[in-house]
Amino acid sequence: MSTVLDEIVARTRERLKSEPVEVEDTRLAAMDVASAREAFGFSKALRRDGVNVIAEIKSASPSAGSIVDDPDVETIASNYARGGAAAMSIVTEPEFFRGERAWIARAKRASGLPVIMKDFVVEPSQIMRGIAAGADAILLLASLLDEHRIRDFIGLLDAYGCDALVEVHDDAELERAVKGGARLIGVNNRDLRTFHVDLGISERLSAQMPADVVRVAESGIKVRADIDRLRAAGFHAFLVGESLLRQNDRADAVRALVGS
């Protein structure tokens, strides 16, 4: 039976067929961006002491429906920075999440924080466009890529001083991520096929990760107690989106998660 994830990936592949790629122009733009920013700034931000929140901007999702119509990217980004976020996540998938790559540069200018591009990456052209758009990191889904593709994509990102956050949800995906050379591994507590959320997934998979991996917990994080629970399991950073976006005072909401 086809799932929402299958549908998103199929639509992504169709869209890529119709998007012309100016390879040399994109490469030159990516080189310009890479030369103007700190290399691997995203992973450095996640290695800081304390609670490192990756605060997310997205307009909608298949599980939640509409979250923020036509988001004011600059205001949200600056509020996240004021609240003490370590980094930002921008969901750029345009159809199911109603995102835009242009939000990356807008969020970086407003916040001064490193930004990860979240999309359903299946082709190198998406990576190059993301770097050219200003991304400091790109999300790679182990559910969509084998270990060889993960390694190749990490190598491409390394050439531009851009981090790869490899997202996993189960043991098989974690094995692919580790064999693919992932240095940053995110555990999505939401099953992208059923949308069921369980923080216990992060706890279980963290115990199987190499000691030197930067661990990022994703989805289902709403209050400081969730972060304390995941820190005890060895996580360095915490990606939080919907629960922040639905708050009236987003700076204060981030501050409540980060604490003193």
N, C-alpha and C positions, 0 to 999 in steps of 0.2 A: 504494500500500500504506500502511495506517495505521501510524503510528509511536507510540512511547511518549509523545512530546510531544503528538501529536494526541489521544491518549487522556486525558492529564492535563488538557488544555485543555477537552475535551468534558465531563469529569467536573466540572471547575471551573464551567463554565457551568450545568450541571445543578444543582450545589449552590447557586449564587447564586440560582436561581429559587426555591428553597425557603427561603432565608434572608430573613426580613422585615427591611426597612431602616427604622429610625426616623430619618428624614433630619434632622429638627431636633435631636433629642437627640444624634445623632452629630456634627453640625456644632458644637453648643455644646461637646461634649466635646473636639473637635479644637481649638477656639479656646482652651479652658482649657489644654490641653497646650502649644499654641504659645506662649501668653503666659508660661508658666512655665519655658521652656527657651531656651537660646541659639539664635538663628536660624541655620540653615545650619551647625550645629556639626559635622556629618559631613564636609562638604567642607573645612572649616577644618582638621580633624584630618588629612585626607589630604594637605594642603599643607605639613605640617611637614617640616623637614629630616630626613634619615635614612630608615630603613626603616620604612614604615608598614604594619603587618600588620593586616588585617581578619580577626579570628579568628571562626570560624563554629561555631554550635551547630545540629546537626540529628540527628534520631534514626535516619533511614534514607534511602536513595535507590534509585531503580530500578536503577542500575548497581552499587551496592555491597551492596544488601540492608540488613539491620539493622546499624547502626553503634554506637549507644548506646541500649539500651532504657531508656525512662522516664528521660531524662537529669536529673541534679541540676543544674539550670540555674544556681542561685546559686553552687555550688562551681566549676563549669566557668568561669563568667563571672569570678569573682574570681581564679581562677588565670590566666586570660588577661590580666587587668589587671596582676597581679603580674609576669607575664613581659614586659610592655612593649607589648602590643597597642595600636594607635592607635584602633581601633574594633571593633565586633562586628557579626556578621551572624546573624540568626535566620531559619531556614527555617520558614515557618508553614503551608505546604501540608499539610493534615491526612491525606490518604488515601495518597499515594505516598511522602511524606516523614515522615509521622506527626508533624507540627509543630503548634504552637498559637500564636495571637496573644498569649495571656497571657504567654508566655515573654519578650516584648519588655520589658515593665515589670520583670519579675523580673531579667532580665539587666542592665538599666540601674541598678537599685537596688544590685545586688551589685558591679558593676564601676565605675560612674561614667563609663562610656564611651558615646559616641554609638552608636546601633544602627540598622542598616538592616534592613528587612523584605524578605525574599526570598519571593516567591510568583509565581503566574502571573496577572498583573494584566491583566484585559480590560475592567473596568468601573470607573467613578469611585467606586462604593460601596466597593470594596476599598481604594482609596487613603484614603478618609475614615476607614474603620475602622482602617487602619494608623496614621494620624496620631493618632486618638483613643486607640489602644493605647499610644502613646508613641514611635513610630518617628521617628527623626531623618532618615531617608532611606527611599525606596521603590525597589525594583528594577523597571525597565521592560524588557521583552524586545522588542527590535526585530523579532524573528522573528514576533511576534504583533500588532504595531501598525504602521500606516503613519505617514508623517511628520506628518500633520495630527493624528492621535491622540496621537503623542508630544508634539507642541507643546502640545496642549490639556492633557494630563496634567501636563506640566512647569509650565504656568501655574497649574493647580490647586494643585500642591505649593508653588509659589512663594508663593502667598497665605497659606500657613501656615508659612513659613520652613523648609520641609522640602526636602531635596535629592532629586533624581532621578538614579539611576545607570542609564544606558541601556546594556543589555548587547547586544553584537553578536558574530557569529561569522564573518561573511564580508563581502566588499566591498559587496554590495547592502544588507545590514543597516547597515553603517557609513554608507553614503550616506544612508539614512533617518534615522539618529540625528543626523547633522550637519545635515541639512535641517530636522529637527525641533527644532533648537536645543539639543541636549544639551551640557551643560558638564562633565559627568562621564561618561566612556565606559568601560565594562568590556568586556574581550575574554575571552570564555569559550573556553578552549583545548579544552574538551570539546564535541564536536558533540552537541547534545541529541537528535538523531535517531538517531545511530549509537553514541554514547558514546566514540568514538575521541578520544584526547587528543594534542595536538601543541603544544608551546610556541612553535613557529615561527609559529603563527597570530598570536599577540600581536606578535611581531617584525615580521611583514609588515604588519599593519594599523596599528601604531603610526606607521609612516612616512607613512601617508596621513591622519593626524589633524591638525586645526588646532593651531597651536602653543600656544594658551591652554587647551586641553582638559586636564582632570585624567584621567590614564590609570590604569586599574585592571586588573591581570592576574588572571584567575580560573581555577582548576582546574589540576591537574597539578603544583602547586608543593609540593615535599616537603622540599628541603634549601636551605641558604643559597646554594649554587651556582646553583640555579634563580633565586633572587631577584637575584643579581648579574648573571646573564645578562639578565634582564628590565629591570633598572635601566639597563643599558647601552643598551637599546632605548627608553628614555625613560619608563618607567613610574614612577608616584609611589607606588602602593599595591598590595598583594598579598593577595588573598582566599584564605585557606587554611582548609579544613574537615576533611576526613576524616583527613588525615595527622596533624593535631593531636589530634583526638578519640580516635584509637587509641593515644595515648601514655599511659603510666602517670603521668608528671610533665608535665602540660600547660603549667605555667608555664615549666619549663625548656625545653620544646619551642619555645615562642614565643621565649624568650630566645635560643635557638640561631639562629633565623631573623633576629631583629632585630640581634644582634651588639652591638658597643660603640657 
